[in-house]
Amino acid sequence: MEFIVEKIGMSRTVDVPSVPVTLLKVVDTKVCEVREDGKALVAYNSSKKLNKSIEGQQAKYGVSKEFNKFMTISVAEGTEAGDLNAAALAEAAVVKTSLTTKGRGFQGGMKRHGFAGGPASHGHRFGRRVGSIGMCEWPGRVQPGQKMPGQYGNTKTTVKNDVISFDAENGVLVLKGSIPGANGSRGLVRIVK
């Protein structure tokens, strides 16, 4: 069973020893239709975008104007059209969270892969460069998967976290540890057990 969440930020518990936690807000979601394979088409609020195709979907499923984004997620058996009930998160012990990591643009090998670099003095010409990348006479080429400079971040990442608590009234899920992504970014939470 999956839920759409928005990352609020990080905090910590007040007991001793304190535990670092991440706060996630469960986004209000309406179930439009449930398919036979256990997945459902849902609508949720995302920005002010509105066009004829979105208005057609809203008219077809009878959802209000603020629910302007549609997505397919996994739902529990017996789920019907209407508001998606997040009560299952209260009994969850472990969840998997999928969010997009912060994009850092085009980065060099030292920042992207943790290379050590060369010495910092005595007239060297190494600096922060990658160094040699190829092989000798055999195979005489650069192997696939060689760690090199390139796009760093802005990728979908999934992590597993323990559930500390769930505030059903405000829809705030508290997970142990950190979660990738910037504050305000949206992703999915899936109940593991």
WOZI-V654220 format. One record per backbone hydrogen bond with DSSP energy under -0.5 kcal/mol. CO is the residue of the C=O (numbers start at 1). NH is the residue of the N-H. E is the energy in kcal/mol with one decimal. If there is no record, write none. Layout:
# WOZI-V654220
co=CO nh=NH e=E
co=CO nh=NH e=E
This chain:
# WOZI-V654220
co=1 nh=191 e=-2.1
co=3 nh=189 e=-2.6
co=4 nh=27 e=-2.5
co=5 nh=187 e=-2.2
co=6 nh=25 e=-3.1
co=7 nh=184 e=-3.0
co=9 nh=23 e=-3.1
co=11 nh=21 e=-2.3
co=19 nh=13 e=-1.9
co=20 nh=177 e=-3.1
co=21 nh=11 e=-2.7
co=22 nh=175 e=-2.6
co=23 nh=8 e=-2.7
co=23 nh=9 e=-1.2
co=24 nh=26 e=-0.5
co=24 nh=173 e=-3.5
co=25 nh=6 e=-2.4
co=25 nh=27 e=-0.5
co=28 nh=45 e=-0.6
co=29 nh=84 e=-2.5
co=30 nh=32 e=-0.6
co=30 nh=43 e=-2.6
co=31 nh=82 e=-1.8
co=33 nh=41 e=-2.6
co=35 nh=38 e=-1.0
co=38 nh=75 e=-2.5
co=39 nh=35 e=-3.1
co=40 nh=42 e=-0.6
co=40 nh=73 e=-2.2
co=41 nh=32 e=-3.1
co=41 nh=33 e=-1.3
co=42 nh=71 e=-2.3
co=43 nh=30 e=-2.7
co=44 nh=69 e=-1.7
co=51 nh=55 e=-2.7
co=52 nh=56 e=-2.2
co=53 nh=57 e=-1.8
co=54 nh=58 e=-2.5
co=55 nh=59 e=-2.2
co=56 nh=60 e=-2.2
co=57 nh=61 e=-2.2
co=58 nh=62 e=-1.1
co=58 nh=63 e=-1.7
co=64 nh=67 e=-1.1
co=66 nh=68 e=-1.5
co=69 nh=44 e=-2.4
co=71 nh=42 e=-3.3
co=71 nh=73 e=-0.5
co=73 nh=40 e=-2.8
co=74 nh=2 e=-2.5
co=76 nh=79 e=-1.4
co=82 nh=31 e=-4.2
co=83 nh=85 e=-0.5
co=86 nh=89 e=-1.6
co=87 nh=90 e=-1.5
co=88 nh=91 e=-0.7
co=88 nh=92 e=-0.6
co=93 nh=163 e=-2.7
co=94 nh=192 e=-2.5
co=94 nh=193 e=-1.7
co=95 nh=161 e=-2.6
co=96 nh=190 e=-2.9
co=97 nh=99 e=-0.5
co=97 nh=159 e=-2.3
co=98 nh=188 e=-1.9
co=99 nh=157 e=-3.0
co=105 nh=107 e=-0.6
co=105 nh=152 e=-2.4
co=107 nh=150 e=-2.0
co=108 nh=112 e=-2.5
co=109 nh=113 e=-2.3
co=109 nh=115 e=-1.1
co=110 nh=114 e=-1.0
co=119 nh=127 e=-0.5
co=121 nh=124 e=-0.5
co=126 nh=129 e=-1.6
co=127 nh=118 e=-2.6
co=136 nh=140 e=-0.7
co=138 nh=136 e=-0.6
co=141 nh=135 e=-0.6
co=143 nh=146 e=-1.2
co=146 nh=148 e=-0.6
co=150 nh=107 e=-2.6
co=152 nh=104 e=-2.8
co=155 nh=101 e=-2.7
co=157 nh=99 e=-2.1
co=159 nh=97 e=-2.8
co=161 nh=95 e=-2.5
co=162 nh=164 e=-0.5
co=162 nh=176 e=-2.8
co=165 nh=174 e=-2.8
co=166 nh=168 e=-1.0
co=167 nh=171 e=-1.8
co=167 nh=172 e=-1.5
co=171 nh=26 e=-3.3
co=171 nh=173 e=-0.5
co=172 nh=167 e=-3.0
co=173 nh=24 e=-2.8
co=173 nh=175 e=-0.6
co=174 nh=164 e=-2.7
co=174 nh=165 e=-1.3
co=175 nh=22 e=-2.6
co=182 nh=185 e=-1.9
co=185 nh=7 e=-2.5
co=187 nh=5 e=-2.4
co=188 nh=98 e=-2.8
co=189 nh=3 e=-2.0
co=190 nh=96 e=-2.8
